[in-house]
Amino acid sequence: MRFLVVGAGALGGYFGGRLLQAGRDVTFLVRPARAALLREHGLRIKSVKGDAHIPNPPTVSAQELSPAFDVIVLGCKAYDLDSAMESIAPAVGPDTAILPLLNGMKHLDRLAERFGRDHVLGGLCLISAALDADGTVRHYNDRHTLAYGEQDGASSERVRRIEAQFAEVNFTARASTQIVQEMWEKWLFIATAAGTNCLMRGAIGDIVQAGGVELTMSLLDECVAVARANGHDPRPQALESPRTLLTSPTSTVTASMLKDIERGAPTEAEHVFGDLLQRAGTALPERSLLRLVYLHLKVYEARRLREAAAAH
């Protein structure tokens, strides 16, 4: 199978790099500056699961694409989804599968509108990784999981082919017949962690030590209520790990959304929180923590745009 990995940043660089290590046919869709950096220094991964250096990994520009790929792995931020869809359009052939790794659910509808639902798999990843200033992919914990599957839960031929390609690769890969349910369950955790991190401007442990566990659990309960109202009541085992992680007084973990705020970058507020609120219906009271988090992030974005305009 031929894989096109969109970008060679934290997610694309890690999972695409591990596939290349295992001898799979992988090409990175990258901008010229990143392509030049990869030609000069190669793709470097620093990880407790094993470092890697792949000299001059295969790259392609958007202008050079053709529908010659079996799977397109899409790991961009939600605010880059429009430009990513434009970029990959020439590569989507009649049998191409798109495997998105974004948080939330809205992107599934957007991708289906553009390319047709049959092209779009469900997918998620569990990993803490970032790109260093020199372009090195740095993996921060021991989790590097990728789950994927047909949105309708079918065990299809293309999923079985992808499963064979992911075998014996240095990350945990799992085909799922409940991928949409799993995506909802991850969404609840991401929204709770990012919401409390951004609202309180601290790591999980900071919030716990300041006495904020009740606030965190209340936000999680609201997110669960929205999922339940949409027919995706989280399974008990899916809530055990988030509750443990979100109440750890020693945790230094912060959501990537807080990191985005701290460096003055755009956020995924609409995709993670706005979409949850759109789907809430009557599941939430008029005054809710979820609405407060969303308002907080929209105020940040309004200020960011105002200050950027003033600077010019």
C-alpha positions as CSV (number, residue, x, y, z in Angstrom):
1,M,0.0,0.0,0.0
2,R,1.1,3.6,-0.7
3,F,0.7,6.0,2.2
4,L,0.6,9.8,1.9
5,V,1.2,11.4,5.3
6,V,0.1,15.0,5.4
7,G,2.9,17.0,7.1
8,A,6.0,15.7,8.9
9,G,5.3,17.4,12.2
10,A,4.7,15.8,15.6
11,L,1.9,13.3,14.5
12,G,2.8,12.8,10.9
13,G,6.5,12.7,11.5
14,Y,6.1,10.2,14.3
15,F,3.7,7.7,12.8
16,G,5.0,8.2,9.2
17,G,8.6,7.8,10.4
18,R,7.8,4.6,12.2
19,L,6.1,3.2,9.1
20,L,9.2,4.1,7.0
21,Q,11.4,2.4,9.6
22,A,9.4,-0.8,9.0
23,G,9.9,-0.5,5.3
24,R,6.5,0.7,4.3
25,D,5.8,2.9,1.2
26,V,5.4,6.4,2.8
27,T,5.6,9.8,1.2
28,F,5.2,13.1,3.2
29,L,3.2,16.0,1.8
30,V,5.2,19.0,3.1
31,R,5.8,22.6,2.4
32,P,9.1,23.6,0.7
33,A,10.8,24.8,3.9
34,R,10.1,21.5,5.7
35,A,11.1,19.5,2.6
36,A,14.5,21.3,2.6
37,L,15.0,20.6,6.3
38,L,14.2,16.9,5.8
39,R,16.7,16.7,2.8
40,E,19.4,18.3,4.9
41,H,19.0,16.7,8.3
42,G,16.6,13.7,7.6
43,L,13.7,12.8,9.8
44,R,14.7,12.5,13.5
45,I,12.6,10.9,16.2
46,K,13.6,11.0,19.9
47,S,11.5,8.6,22.0
48,V,11.6,6.2,24.9
49,K,10.4,3.7,22.4
50,G,13.6,4.0,20.4
51,D,15.2,6.9,18.5
52,A,15.2,7.0,14.8
53,H,17.0,8.9,12.0
54,I,15.7,8.5,8.5
55,P,17.9,10.2,5.9
56,N,16.1,12.1,3.2
57,P,12.6,10.7,3.6
58,P,10.4,10.8,0.5
59,T,8.5,14.1,0.1
60,V,6.1,15.6,-2.3
61,S,4.5,19.0,-2.8
62,A,0.8,19.7,-3.3
63,Q,1.6,20.6,-7.0
64,E,3.1,17.2,-7.6
65,L,0.3,15.1,-6.3
66,S,-1.6,12.5,-8.3
67,P,-4.2,9.9,-7.2
68,A,-1.6,7.2,-6.6
69,F,-2.1,6.7,-2.9
70,D,-4.1,4.0,-1.1
71,V,-4.2,5.8,2.3
72,I,-3.9,9.5,3.2
73,V,-3.1,10.0,6.9
74,L,-4.3,13.4,8.0
75,G,-3.0,14.7,11.3
76,C,-3.3,18.5,11.0
77,K,-4.9,20.9,13.5
78,A,-8.6,21.5,12.9
79,Y,-8.0,25.2,11.9
80,D,-5.8,23.9,9.0
81,L,-8.4,21.4,7.7
82,D,-9.6,23.6,4.8
83,S,-6.1,24.1,3.4
84,A,-5.3,20.4,4.0
85,M,-8.3,19.3,2.1
86,E,-7.3,21.6,-0.8
87,S,-3.8,20.1,-0.7
88,I,-4.8,16.5,-0.7
89,A,-7.6,16.8,-3.3
90,P,-5.4,15.7,-6.3
91,A,-4.3,12.6,-4.4
92,V,-7.8,11.3,-3.7
93,G,-8.5,8.6,-6.3
94,P,-11.6,6.3,-6.6
95,D,-10.3,3.8,-3.9
96,T,-8.3,6.2,-1.7
97,A,-9.0,5.9,2.1
98,I,-8.6,9.1,4.2
99,L,-7.5,8.3,7.8
100,P,-7.9,11.5,9.9
101,L,-6.4,11.8,13.4
102,L,-8.0,15.0,14.5
103,N,-9.8,15.5,17.8
104,G,-13.6,15.8,17.9
105,M,-16.0,14.7,15.2
106,K,-16.8,17.7,12.9
107,H,-14.0,16.9,10.5
108,L,-15.7,13.6,9.6
109,D,-18.6,15.6,8.1
110,R,-16.4,18.1,6.5
111,L,-14.3,15.4,4.8
112,A,-17.4,13.6,3.7
113,E,-18.9,16.7,2.2
114,R,-15.7,17.2,0.1
115,F,-14.7,13.7,-0.8
116,G,-17.7,11.4,-0.1
117,R,-18.3,9.5,3.1
118,D,-17.0,6.2,1.6
119,H,-13.5,7.7,1.4
120,V,-13.4,8.6,5.1
121,L,-12.3,6.3,7.9
122,G,-12.7,7.0,11.6
123,G,-9.4,7.4,13.5
124,L,-7.7,8.6,16.6
125,C,-4.2,8.6,18.1
126,L,-3.0,8.7,21.7
127,I,0.4,10.2,21.9
128,S,2.2,13.2,23.5
129,A,4.7,14.6,20.9
130,A,5.9,17.9,19.6
131,L,8.3,19.3,17.0
132,D,11.5,20.8,18.3
133,A,12.9,24.0,16.9
134,D,15.4,22.0,14.8
135,G,12.6,19.8,13.3
136,T,13.2,16.8,15.6
137,V,10.0,14.9,16.5
138,R,10.1,14.5,20.3
139,H,7.9,11.8,21.9
140,Y,7.2,12.6,25.6
141,N,5.5,9.5,27.0
142,D,5.3,5.8,26.5
143,R,1.9,5.9,24.6
144,H,2.0,5.8,20.8
145,T,-1.4,4.3,19.8
146,L,-3.3,4.6,16.6
147,A,-6.8,3.3,16.2
148,Y,-8.8,3.2,13.0
149,G,-11.9,1.6,11.4
150,E,-14.9,2.0,9.2
151,Q,-17.4,4.5,10.6
152,D,-20.2,2.0,10.3
153,G,-18.2,-0.6,12.2
154,A,-17.7,-3.0,9.3
155,S,-14.7,-5.2,9.0
156,S,-13.7,-4.2,5.4
157,E,-11.1,-5.4,3.1
158,R,-9.3,-2.0,3.2
159,V,-9.1,-2.1,7.0
160,R,-7.7,-5.6,6.9
161,R,-5.0,-4.4,4.4
162,I,-4.1,-1.4,6.6
163,E,-4.0,-3.8,9.6
164,A,-1.4,-5.9,7.7
165,Q,0.7,-2.8,6.9
166,F,0.6,-1.7,10.6
167,A,1.7,-5.1,11.9
168,E,5.3,-5.2,13.3
169,V,5.6,-1.4,13.2
170,N,7.0,0.5,16.3
171,F,3.7,1.9,17.5
172,T,0.5,0.3,18.8
173,A,-2.0,0.0,16.0
174,R,-5.6,-1.3,16.5
175,A,-8.4,-1.8,14.0
176,S,-11.7,-1.0,15.7
177,T,-15.3,-1.9,14.9
178,Q,-16.4,0.9,17.4
179,I,-14.2,3.7,16.2
180,V,-16.8,6.4,16.3
181,Q,-17.7,5.5,19.9
182,E,-13.9,5.6,20.7
183,M,-13.6,9.0,19.0
184,W,-16.4,10.4,21.2
185,E,-14.8,9.0,24.3
186,K,-11.5,10.6,23.5
187,W,-13.3,13.9,22.7
188,L,-14.8,14.0,26.2
189,F,-11.3,13.6,27.7
190,I,-9.7,16.2,25.4
191,A,-12.5,18.7,26.0
192,T,-12.2,18.3,29.8
193,A,-8.4,18.4,30.0
194,A,-8.1,21.3,27.5
195,G,-11.0,23.1,29.0
196,T,-9.7,23.1,32.6
197,N,-6.1,23.7,31.5
198,C,-7.0,26.7,29.5
199,L,-9.6,28.1,32.0
200,M,-7.2,27.7,34.9
201,R,-3.9,28.3,33.0
202,G,-2.2,25.4,34.7
203,A,-1.3,21.7,34.4
204,I,-3.6,19.0,35.7
205,G,-1.6,18.6,38.9
206,D,-1.7,22.4,39.5
207,I,-5.5,22.4,39.3
208,V,-5.8,19.4,41.6
209,Q,-3.5,20.9,44.2
210,A,-5.4,24.2,44.1
211,G,-8.6,22.3,44.9
212,G,-10.1,22.2,41.4
213,V,-11.0,18.6,41.1
214,E,-14.7,19.3,41.5
215,L,-14.6,21.8,38.7
216,T,-12.8,19.3,36.5
217,M,-15.3,16.5,37.2
218,S,-18.2,18.8,36.6
219,L,-16.9,19.7,33.2
220,L,-16.4,16.0,32.4
221,D,-20.0,15.3,33.5
222,E,-21.2,18.0,31.1
223,C,-19.3,16.5,28.2
224,V,-20.6,13.0,29.1
225,A,-24.2,14.4,29.0
226,V,-23.7,15.7,25.5
227,A,-22.3,12.4,24.3
228,R,-25.2,10.6,25.9
229,A,-27.7,12.9,24.2
230,N,-26.1,12.0,20.9
231,G,-26.3,8.3,21.5
232,H,-22.7,7.8,22.5
233,D,-22.9,7.2,26.3
234,P,-19.2,6.5,27.2
235,R,-18.5,3.0,28.5
236,P,-17.5,2.7,32.2
237,Q,-14.0,1.5,31.3
238,A,-13.5,4.5,29.0
239,L,-14.1,6.9,31.9
240,E,-11.8,5.2,34.4
241,S,-8.5,6.3,32.9
242,P,-9.6,10.0,32.3
243,R,-10.8,10.3,35.9
244,T,-7.5,8.9,37.1
245,L,-5.4,11.2,34.9
246,L,-7.5,14.3,35.6
247,T,-7.2,13.9,39.4
248,S,-3.5,13.2,39.7
249,P,-1.9,15.8,42.0
250,T,1.6,15.2,40.5
251,S,0.6,15.4,36.8
252,T,2.5,18.0,34.8
253,V,0.5,17.3,31.7
254,T,-1.0,20.3,29.8
255,A,-3.3,20.0,26.8
256,S,-1.8,21.2,23.5
257,M,-4.5,23.9,23.4
258,L,-3.0,25.6,26.4
259,K,0.4,25.4,24.7
260,D,-1.2,27.1,21.7
261,I,-2.5,29.9,23.9
262,E,0.9,30.3,25.6
263,R,2.6,30.8,22.2
264,G,-0.1,33.1,20.9
265,A,-1.3,30.6,18.3
266,P,-4.8,29.8,17.0
267,T,-6.8,27.2,18.9
268,E,-9.3,24.5,18.1
269,A,-12.0,26.1,20.1
270,E,-14.7,25.7,17.5
271,H,-13.8,22.1,16.6
272,V,-13.5,20.9,20.2
273,F,-15.9,23.1,22.2
274,G,-18.1,24.9,19.7
275,D,-19.2,21.7,18.0
276,L,-19.9,20.0,21.4
277,L,-22.2,22.9,22.2
278,Q,-23.9,22.7,18.8
279,R,-24.7,19.0,19.6
280,A,-25.8,19.6,23.2
281,G,-29.4,20.4,22.5
282,T,-31.2,20.4,25.9
283,A,-28.4,18.3,27.6
284,L,-26.8,21.3,29.2
285,P,-28.2,24.1,31.4
286,E,-28.2,27.6,30.0
287,R,-25.2,28.4,32.3
288,S,-22.7,25.7,31.9
289,L,-18.9,25.2,32.4
290,L,-18.7,24.1,28.7
291,R,-20.1,27.5,27.6
292,L,-17.8,29.3,29.9
293,V,-14.7,27.5,28.5
294,Y,-15.9,28.3,25.0
295,L,-16.4,31.9,25.7
296,H,-13.0,32.1,27.4
297,L,-11.3,30.8,24.3
298,K,-13.3,33.0,21.9
299,V,-12.3,36.1,24.0
300,Y,-8.6,34.9,23.7
301,E,-9.0,34.6,19.9
302,A,-10.7,38.0,19.6
303,R,-7.9,39.7,21.6
304,R,-5.3,37.8,19.5
305,L,-6.8,39.1,16.2
306,R,-7.1,42.6,17.6
307,E,-3.5,42.8,18.7
308,A,-2.3,41.3,15.5
309,A,-4.2,43.9,13.5
310,A,-2.8,46.7,15.7
311,A,0.7,45.4,15.2
312,H,0.3,46.0,11.5
